Amino acid sequence: MTAAESAVDASRDLGDGVLLPRAATLRRFVWLSRCPTPASIDFVEAHPYASDPSLVGAPRPGDSVSYVYQGWHLESRFATTALNAIYFARRAQARLAMQDSRLVDNVALKIIIPANCASLPEDVMVALREQIRAEV
C-alpha cells in the first residue's frame, strides 16, 4: 500500500470535500432546525463479518433509520442486506480491476432521525459536514 493509499484509508470521505479521520468516527449528534431532539449518526462496519449494524444505536419506535454507504442512501427494512450486497460488489470490482481489495471502504453511516422530526437523511449529512468543518 502506498503512502497516498494509506492517507485515504485513514480518513472517511463525507462528501463536499469533508474528510473525517478514522479515529474520529464515533457516535455524533447533529441538531437540525426542524427537530426538537438531535439526530444521531453512528459509523458502522458494512460487511457481513462485522457486528450487525442494525443493533448499533437505539432507535425509538417511529424513528427513521437510514444508512449512507458509498454514495447510496438505504432506508428499507432490508438495508443491512443491501449494505452487504454493495460491499461484495465493491470488493468484486476491486478484484476484477486488480486493485487491492483492502482499499474498499467498509464504513457506513447509520442515521437515526427522531420521530417528531421532518428532516431527511440528506439534511443530516449537510449538518454533519457543517459540524465537522466548524471543528477544524
C-alpha positions in Angstrom: 0.0 0.0 0.0 1.4 3.4 -1.0 1.5 6.4 1.4 -1.3 8.1 -0.6 -3.5 5.0 -0.3 -2.8 4.9 3.5 -3.7 8.5 3.9 -7.0 7.9 2.0 -7.8 4.8 4.1 -7.1 6.8 7.3 -9.9 9.2 6.7 -13.6 8.9 5.7 -15.0 11.0 2.8 -18.3 12.5 3.8 -18.8 14.4 0.5 -18.4 18.0 -0.4 -14.7 17.8 0.3 -15.1 16.9 4.0 -12.8 14.2 5.3 -13.1 12.8 8.8 -10.1 11.0 10.3 -11.0 7.4 11.0 -10.1 7.9 14.7 -12.9 10.4 14.9 -15.6 8.1 13.6 -17.5 7.9 16.8 -21.2 8.4 17.5 -22.2 12.0 16.8 -25.4 14.0 17.4 -26.5 16.6 15.0 -29.1 19.3 15.8 -31.4 20.2 13.0 -33.5 23.4 12.8 -36.8 21.4 12.4 -36.2 18.9 15.2 -36.6 19.3 18.9 -34.1 16.5 19.6 -30.9 15.7 17.7 -30.4 13.1 15.0 -27.7 10.5 15.8 -25.0 9.2 13.5 -23.1 6.0 14.1 -20.3 4.7 12.0 -20.8 1.0 11.4 -18.9 -1.7 9.6 -20.7 -2.6 6.4 -19.6 -6.2 5.8 -21.1 -9.5 6.8 -18.2 -10.4 9.1 -18.7 -7.5 11.5 -21.4 -6.9 14.1 -24.9 -6.4 12.8 -25.3 -2.7 12.1 -29.0 -2.8 12.9 -28.0 -3.4 16.6 -25.9 -0.2 16.8 -27.7 2.9 18.2 -31.0 2.8 19.9 -33.9 4.0 17.7 -37.1 4.5 19.4 -40.5 3.5 17.9 -41.3 5.7 15.0 -37.7 6.9 14.4 -36.5 6.9 10.9 -33.3 4.8 10.3 -31.3 5.0 7.2 -27.7 4.1 6.1 -25.3 6.0 3.8 -22.7 3.9 2.2 -20.5 4.6 -0.9 -23.0 7.2 -2.1 -26.0 5.0 -1.6 -28.9 6.0 0.7 -30.6 2.9 2.1 -33.9 3.3 4.1 -35.8 0.0 3.8 -36.0 -2.7 6.5 -33.6 -4.8 4.3 -31.0 -2.0 4.4 -28.4 -4.2 6.2 -28.7 -6.8 3.5 -28.2 -4.1 0.9 -25.1 -3.0 2.7 -23.6 -6.4 2.4 -24.5 -6.7 -1.3 -22.9 -3.3 -2.1 -19.8 -4.3 0.0 -19.4 -7.6 -2.0 -20.0 -5.7 -5.3 -17.3 -3.2 -4.4 -14.8 -6.0 -3.4 -15.5 -7.9 -6.7 -15.0 -4.7 -8.7 -11.7 -4.1 -6.9 -10.6 -7.7 -7.6 -11.6 -7.6 -11.3 -9.7 -4.3 -11.7 -6.7 -5.9 -10.0 -6.7 -3.4 -7.1 -6.0 -4.2 -3.5 -9.4 -5.2 -2.1 -8.3 -4.0 1.3 -8.8 -0.4 0.0 -12.6 -1.0 -0.2 -14.1 1.4 2.4 -16.3 -0.6 4.7 -17.6 2.1 6.9 -21.3 3.2 6.6 -23.2 5.9 8.4 -26.3 4.9 10.3 -28.6 7.9 10.7 -31.4 7.9 13.2 -33.8 10.7 12.8 -36.3 11.2 15.7 -40.0 10.5 15.0 -41.0 14.1 15.6 -38.6 15.5 13.0 -39.4 16.3 9.4 -35.8 16.3 8.2 -34.3 13.9 5.6 -31.0 12.0 5.8 -29.6 14.5 3.3 -30.3 17.3 5.8 -28.5 15.3 8.5 -25.5 14.8 6.2 -25.3 18.6 5.4 -25.5 19.4 9.1 -22.8 16.8 9.9 -20.5 18.3 7.3 -21.0 21.8 8.7 -20.3 20.5 12.2 -17.1 18.9 11.1 -16.0 22.0 9.2 -16.6 24.0 12.3 -14.4 21.7 14.4 -11.4 22.1 12.1 
